[in-house]
C-alpha cells in the first residue's frame, strides 16, 4: 500500500522531520555551552559527563514508553505530546542555576526527544511511497544535522550577550518546538496503523493479518523476531558509542587540540555540520539505488577506517576540521540506516515499539561513549581513543554483514519480519 495523498505525505514528512531537527538542536547546543556552564556551576568531571549524557538517559526511557503507546493508541495522538514535553523542559533547562536543576530538566527533556524517535521515523516510513521510501527516511533523519548547524549558529548569535548566552540558546529550542506541535495536531492518522486495526479497508489496502504478521510485543522477546531486534539493537548500540562519544565533543576537541579562540571553535563546529549535511545529500541518492545494506556497510566501514587512521597519524590542529567533516559525512550513511531500518523491518503491530527498543539500546551506547570519552582522552590520549571507537565501528560492520537484509523498493508488508 502506498499513501497517495500528496499534501498529507509531505506534511507528515516535514512535521516528522521537525522532530529530528529539534533533536539535533538540543543534543548539540549543550556541547559548546558546557565551556561556560561548568565554570558558572562549578561542575566537576563526573557532573560534566552526567549533564552531557542526561538527555540521552531520558531518551532511552522516552523511546520505550512512547514507542509502545504509539502502537497501542496510534501515531497521531502522541506526536504532539512528546514535543510539548520537549518544549516545556527545554525552557526550564534555560533557567537552571545548579547541577541538579540542569540535570533533571535535561533528563526530562530527553524523555520527550526519545519519544519522538520511534514515532517520527514510523510515521515517515508508513506515509512514504515504496520506491522512494529510503529518500524520505534519509531526508527526515538528515534534519538532525540541520538542527545541529542551527544550534551552532544560535550560539554564535547569542555569544556577545555574555557568559550566560547559553540560556537564550536553550530557550530557543523550546520556542522552536511550538509551531511543530501545532502543525502535528492537524496531521492525519497513519493509514497503515488504521489498516492494522481494521479501521481502514478497501481495494489495495492490506488486511490486519497482512500488516501485523501475527506479531505481538511478546514476540519481540523470542524467536526470529527477537533475534532481529537483538541484532539491530547491537548495531545501533555500537554505532552510537562512537558517534555520540565523539560527536558531542567536537567543540571541546577543536578547542583543546586546534583553536584557542571561541569563535574559531564555533566556525569549525559549523563546518563539521556542513560535512554531515553533504554526506546526507550523497546518501539520498545511494539509499534507494545501491540499497540499505550498501549504505549502512559503507558508512560503518568508513567510520572504522577514518577513526583508525586518525589514531595512527595522531591528527591535530586545523586539520581536525576537514578530517571530522569527511568522517561525519560518511558516518551519516550508517547513522541514518541504523535509525530508520527498524521502522521498515518490523510489522505495523510492533513497528513503533521495536523502534523504541532499538532507540533505547542505542542511547545506552551513546551514554557510555559520552560519559567515558573525556576520561579516555585524558588517560589514554586522543589517538588511542579514536582507535578504540574505530574498533566498535568495525564490530558493528561485522554484525551488519550478517543481520541486515535489503529492503529497497519493497512494500512494508512484504519485508516485515514474521514469527516463521
C-alpha positions as CSV (number, residue, x, y, z in Angstrom):
1,X,0.0,0.0,0.0
2,X,1.3,3.4,-1.0
3,X,-0.2,6.5,0.6
4,X,-1.0,8.7,-2.4
5,X,-2.3,11.9,-0.8
6,X,0.4,14.3,-1.9
7,X,-0.4,17.0,0.5
8,X,-0.6,14.8,3.6
9,X,2.5,12.9,2.6
10,X,4.6,16.0,2.5
11,X,3.0,17.4,5.7
12,X,3.8,14.2,7.5
13,X,7.4,14.3,6.2
14,X,8.1,17.9,7.3
15,X,6.4,17.7,10.6
16,X,8.1,14.4,11.5
17,X,11.4,15.9,10.2
18,X,10.8,18.8,12.5
19,X,11.2,16.5,15.4
20,X,14.7,15.3,14.2
21,X,15.6,19.0,13.7
22,X,14.8,19.8,17.3
23,X,16.6,16.6,18.5
24,X,19.8,17.8,16.7
25,X,19.4,21.3,18.0
26,X,19.0,20.3,21.7
27,X,21.5,17.5,21.8
28,X,24.2,19.7,20.2
29,X,23.5,23.0,21.8
30,X,24.9,22.0,25.1
31,X,28.2,20.7,23.7
32,X,29.5,24.3,23.2
33,X,27.6,25.8,26.2
34,X,29.4,23.4,28.6
35,X,32.6,25.5,28.3
36,X,30.7,28.2,30.2
37,X,28.3,26.2,32.3
38,X,30.9,24.1,34.0
39,X,32.6,27.2,35.3
40,X,29.5,29.0,36.3
41,X,28.1,26.0,38.2
42,X,31.5,24.7,39.3
43,X,30.9,21.2,37.8
44,X,33.4,18.5,38.4
45,X,34.3,16.0,35.7
46,X,31.7,13.5,36.7
47,X,28.9,16.2,36.8
48,X,30.0,17.5,33.4
49,X,29.7,14.0,32.0
50,X,26.3,13.5,33.6
51,X,25.0,16.8,32.2
52,X,26.2,15.9,28.7
53,X,24.6,12.5,28.9
54,X,21.4,13.5,30.8
55,X,19.2,13.9,27.7
56,X,20.5,10.7,26.3
57,X,19.5,8.9,29.5
58,X,16.0,10.3,29.3
59,X,15.8,9.3,25.6
60,X,16.2,5.7,26.5
61,X,13.1,5.8,28.8
62,X,11.0,8.0,26.5
63,X,11.7,5.9,23.4
64,X,10.3,2.7,25.1
65,X,7.3,4.4,26.6
66,X,6.2,6.5,23.6
67,X,7.1,3.7,21.1
68,X,4.8,1.2,22.9
69,X,2.0,3.7,23.3
70,X,2.2,4.7,19.6
71,X,1.5,1.1,18.6
72,X,-1.4,0.9,21.0
73,X,-3.1,4.3,20.7
74,X,-1.9,5.5,17.3
75,X,0.8,7.7,15.9
76,X,-1.2,11.0,15.7
77,X,-2.3,11.0,19.4
78,X,1.3,11.0,20.6
79,X,3.0,13.2,18.0
80,X,2.2,16.5,19.7
81,X,2.6,15.3,23.3
82,X,6.2,14.3,23.0
83,X,7.3,17.7,21.6
84,X,5.2,19.5,24.1
85,X,7.2,17.7,26.8
86,X,10.3,18.7,24.9
87,X,9.3,22.4,24.8
88,X,8.5,22.7,28.5
89,X,11.7,21.2,29.7
90,X,13.9,23.0,27.2
91,X,12.6,26.2,28.6
92,X,13.1,25.0,32.2
93,X,16.7,24.0,31.4
94,X,17.4,27.6,30.3
95,X,16.5,28.7,33.9
96,X,18.7,26.2,35.7
97,X,21.0,27.5,38.4
98,X,22.8,24.4,39.6
99,X,23.8,20.9,38.6
100,X,20.7,19.2,39.9
101,X,18.3,21.5,38.2
102,X,20.1,21.3,34.9
103,X,20.5,17.5,35.0
104,X,16.8,16.9,35.9
105,X,15.4,19.4,33.3
106,X,17.6,17.9,30.5
107,X,16.8,14.4,31.6
108,X,13.0,15.1,31.4
109,X,13.6,16.9,28.1
110,X,15.3,13.8,26.9
111,X,12.2,11.7,27.6
112,X,10.4,13.9,25.0
113,X,13.2,13.7,22.5
114,X,13.4,9.9,22.9
115,X,9.6,9.6,22.5
116,X,9.8,11.4,19.2
117,X,12.3,9.0,17.6
118,X,10.1,5.9,17.2
119,X,7.0,8.0,16.4
120,X,8.6,10.3,13.7
121,X,10.5,7.5,12.0
122,X,7.5,5.3,12.0
123,X,5.2,8.0,10.6
124,X,7.7,8.8,7.7
125,X,8.0,5.1,6.9
126,X,4.3,4.5,6.9
127,X,3.4,7.5,4.8
128,X,6.2,7.2,2.2
129,X,5.9,5.6,-1.2
130,X,7.6,2.3,-1.7
131,X,10.0,3.3,-4.5
132,X,11.4,6.4,-2.7
133,X,10.8,5.5,1.0
134,X,14.6,5.4,1.6
135,X,15.0,9.0,0.4
136,X,12.1,10.2,2.6
137,X,13.6,8.5,5.6
138,X,17.1,9.6,4.9
139,X,15.9,13.2,4.3
140,X,14.0,13.2,7.6
141,X,16.9,12.0,9.6
142,X,19.2,14.5,7.9
143,X,17.3,17.2,9.7
144,X,19.2,16.3,12.8
145,X,22.3,17.9,11.4
146,X,20.4,20.9,10.2
147,X,19.4,21.3,13.8
148,X,23.0,20.9,14.9
149,X,24.1,23.5,12.5
150,X,21.4,25.9,13.6
151,X,22.3,25.4,17.3
152,X,25.9,26.5,16.5
153,X,24.5,29.5,14.6
154,X,22.3,30.5,17.6
155,X,25.3,30.1,20.0
156,X,27.2,32.4,17.7
157,X,24.3,34.9,17.7
158,X,23.9,34.9,21.5
159,X,27.6,34.7,22.4
160,X,28.0,38.5,22.5
161,X,25.4,38.8,25.3
162,X,27.9,37.4,27.8
163,X,28.7,34.1,29.5
164,X,25.1,33.3,30.2
165,X,24.3,33.3,26.5
166,X,23.5,29.6,26.7
167,X,20.3,30.3,28.5
168,X,19.0,32.1,25.3
169,X,20.2,29.2,23.2
170,X,18.4,26.6,25.4
171,X,15.2,28.6,25.4
172,X,15.2,28.9,21.6
173,X,14.9,25.1,21.4
174,X,11.7,25.2,23.4
175,X,10.3,28.0,21.3
176,X,11.1,26.3,18.0
177,X,9.0,23.3,19.1
178,X,5.8,25.3,19.4
179,X,4.8,25.6,15.7
180,X,5.7,22.0,15.1
181,X,3.4,20.9,17.9
182,X,0.6,23.0,16.5
183,X,1.2,21.5,13.0
184,X,1.2,18.0,14.3
185,X,-2.2,18.4,15.9
186,X,-3.8,18.6,12.4
187,X,-1.9,15.6,10.9
188,X,-3.9,12.6,9.9
189,X,-3.5,9.2,11.5
190,X,-1.2,6.8,9.8
191,X,-3.1,4.8,7.2
192,X,-1.1,1.6,7.9
193,X,-1.9,1.9,11.6
194,X,-5.6,2.2,10.8
195,X,-5.3,-0.8,8.5
196,X,-3.6,-2.8,11.1
197,X,-6.5,-2.2,13.5
198,X,-9.1,-3.0,10.8
199,X,-10.2,0.7,10.8
200,X,-9.3,1.2,7.1
201,X,-10.4,-1.2,4.4
202,X,-10.7,-1.2,0.6
203,X,-9.1,-2.4,-2.6
204,X,-5.3,-2.4,-2.4
205,X,-5.3,-1.9,1.4
206,X,-3.7,-4.7,3.4
207,X,-5.7,-6.6,5.9
208,X,-4.8,-6.6,9.6
209,X,-3.3,-10.0,9.2
210,X,-1.0,-8.8,6.3
211,X,0.0,-5.7,8.2
212,X,0.6,-7.4,11.6
213,X,2.0,-10.8,10.5
214,X,0.6,-12.2,13.7
215,X,3.3,-10.5,15.7
216,X,2.7,-9.1,19.2
217,X,5.0,-7.3,21.6
218,X,5.7,-10.7,23.3
219,X,7.3,-11.9,20.1
220,X,9.9,-9.2,20.4
221,X,11.4,-11.2,23.2
222,X,11.8,-14.6,21.4
223,X,12.4,-16.4,18.1
224,X,13.2,-14.9,14.8
225,X,11.6,-11.5,15.7
226,X,13.6,-11.3,18.9
227,X,16.9,-12.2,17.2
228,X,16.2,-9.4,14.6
229,X,15.5,-7.0,17.4
230,X,18.7,-8.0,19.2
231,X,20.9,-7.7,16.1
232,X,19.6,-4.3,15.1
233,X,19.9,-3.1,18.7
234,X,23.5,-4.2,18.9
235,X,24.4,-2.5,15.6
236,X,22.9,0.8,16.7
237,X,24.4,0.5,20.2
238,X,27.9,0.1,18.8
239,X,27.4,2.9,16.3
240,X,26.3,5.3,18.9
241,X,29.2,4.5,21.2
242,X,31.5,6.1,18.6
243,X,29.1,8.6,17.0
244,X,27.9,10.3,20.2
245,X,31.1,9.6,22.2
246,X,33.0,11.8,19.7
247,X,30.1,13.9,18.3
248,X,29.0,15.7,21.4
249,X,32.6,16.8,22.0
250,X,33.5,18.3,18.6
251,X,33.7,21.9,20.1
252,X,35.7,20.6,23.0
253,X,38.2,18.7,20.8
254,X,38.6,21.6,18.4
255,X,39.1,24.0,21.4
256,X,41.6,21.7,23.0
257,X,43.6,20.4,20.0
258,X,43.2,23.1,17.3
259,X,41.8,26.5,18.1
260,X,42.1,28.7,21.3
261,X,39.5,31.1,20.0
262,X,35.9,30.5,21.0
263,X,34.7,31.9,17.6
264,X,37.1,29.7,15.6
265,X,35.8,26.8,17.6
266,X,32.2,27.7,16.7
267,X,33.1,28.1,13.0
268,X,34.9,24.8,13.0
269,X,31.9,23.1,14.6
270,X,29.6,24.6,11.9
271,X,31.8,23.3,9.1
272,X,31.6,19.8,10.6
273,X,27.8,20.1,10.5
274,X,28.1,21.1,6.8
275,X,30.1,18.0,6.2
276,X,27.4,15.9,7.7
277,X,24.7,17.6,5.6
278,X,26.7,17.0,2.4
279,X,27.1,13.3,3.4
280,X,23.3,13.0,3.7
281,X,22.9,14.7,0.3
282,X,25.0,11.9,-1.4
283,X,23.4,9.2,0.7
284,X,20.0,10.4,-0.6
285,X,21.0,9.0,-4.0
286,X,22.5,5.8,-2.7
287,X,19.9,4.6,-0.3
288,X,17.2,3.7,-2.9
289,X,19.5,2.7,-5.7
290,X,22.5,1.0,-4.1
291,X,20.3,0.0,-1.1
292,X,20.3,-0.1,2.6
293,X,22.9,-2.7,3.1
294,X,25.5,-0.9,0.9
295,X,24.7,2.4,2.5
296,X,25.0,1.1,6.1
297,X,28.1,-1.0,5.5
298,X,29.9,1.7,3.5
299,X,29.2,4.1,6.4
300,X,30.4,1.8,9.1
301,X,33.4,0.7,7.1
302,X,34.4,4.4,6.5
303,X,33.9,5.2,10.2
304,X,36.3,2.3,11.2
305,X,38.8,3.4,8.6
306,X,38.9,7.1,9.5
307,X,38.9,6.5,13.2
308,X,41.8,4.1,13.0
309,X,43.6,6.4,10.5
310,X,43.1,9.4,12.8
311,X,44.6,7.5,15.6
312,X,47.6,6.2,13.7
313,X,48.6,9.6,12.3
314,X,47.8,11.5,15.5
315,X,45.9,14.2,13.7
316,X,45.9,17.6,15.4
317,X,45.5,21.3,14.7
318,X,43.3,22.9,12.0
319,X,43.4,19.6,10.1
320,X,40.9,18.2,12.6
321,X,38.2,20.2,10.8
322,X,38.4,18.6,7.3
323,X,39.1,15.3,9.0
324,X,35.9,15.4,11.0
325,X,34.0,16.8,8.1
326,X,34.8,13.7,6.0
327,X,34.2,11.4,8.9
328,X,30.8,12.8,9.7
329,X,29.8,12.8,6.0
330,X,30.3,9.0,5.9
331,X,29.1,8.5,9.5
332,X,25.6,9.7,8.5
333,X,25.3,6.9,5.9
334,X,25.4,4.4,8.8
335,X,23.6,6.7,11.3
336,X,20.5,7.2,9.1
337,X,20.1,3.5,8.3
338,X,20.6,2.3,11.8
339,X,17.9,4.8,12.9
340,X,15.2,4.1,10.3
341,X,15.8,0.4,9.4
342,X,13.7,-0.9,12.3
343,X,10.8,1.2,11.1
344,X,10.9,-0.8,7.8
345,X,11.7,-4.3,9.0
346,X,9.1,-4.8,11.8
347,X,5.3,-5.2,11.1
348,X,2.9,-2.4,11.9
349,X,1.6,-4.0,15.2
350,X,5.1,-3.6,16.8
351,X,6.9,-1.2,14.5
352,X,7.0,1.8,16.9
353,X,7.6,-0.5,19.9
354,X,10.6,-2.1,18.2
355,X,11.9,1.3,17.1
356,X,11.6,2.5,20.6
357,X,13.5,-0.5,22.0
358,X,16.4,-0.2,19.5
359,X,16.5,3.5,20.2
360,X,16.8,2.8,23.9
361,X,19.7,0.4,23.4
362,X,21.4,3.0,21.1
363,X,21.1,5.6,23.9
364,X,22.8,3.3,26.3
365,X,25.7,3.1,23.9
366,X,25.6,6.9,23.5
367,X,25.6,7.5,27.2
368,X,28.7,5.2,27.6
369,X,30.5,7.0,24.8
370,X,29.6,10.5,26.1
371,X,30.4,9.7,29.7
372,X,33.7,7.9,29.2
373,X,35.2,9.8,26.2
374,X,36.6,12.7,28.2
375,X,38.3,10.3,30.6
376,X,39.6,8.2,27.7
377,X,41.2,11.3,26.1
378,X,42.7,12.3,29.4
379,X,44.2,9.0,30.4
380,X,44.7,7.2,27.0
381,X,45.1,10.1,24.6
382,X,43.0,11.3,21.6
383,X,44.7,8.9,19.2
384,X,44.1,5.8,21.3
385,X,40.5,6.9,22.0
386,X,39.8,7.3,18.2
387,X,41.2,3.8,17.5
388,X,39.1,2.2,20.3
389,X,36.0,3.7,18.8
390,X,37.2,2.5,15.4
391,X,37.1,-1.0,16.8
392,X,33.5,-0.7,17.9
393,X,32.6,0.5,14.4
394,X,34.3,-2.5,12.9
395,X,32.4,-4.8,15.1
396,X,29.1,-3.1,14.1
397,X,30.1,-3.6,10.4
398,X,30.6,-7.4,11.1
399,X,27.2,-7.7,12.7
400,X,25.5,-5.8,9.9
401,X,27.0,-8.1,7.3
402,X,25.2,-11.0,8.9
403,X,22.0,-9.4,10.2
404,X,20.8,-6.8,7.7
405,X,18.7,-7.7,4.7
406,X,17.9,-5.5,1.8
407,X,14.6,-3.6,1.9
408,X,14.9,-1.1,-1.0
409,X,11.8,-0.5,-3.2
410,X,9.8,-3.3,-1.5
411,X,6.5,-2.8,0.3
412,X,6.5,-2.8,4.1
413,X,4.0,-5.7,4.3
414,X,6.4,-7.8,2.1
415,X,9.6,-7.1,4.0
416,X,8.5,-7.0,7.6
417,X,9.7,-9.9,9.7
418,X,7.3,-12.6,10.9
419,X,7.4,-15.3,13.5
420,X,8.1,-18.0,10.9
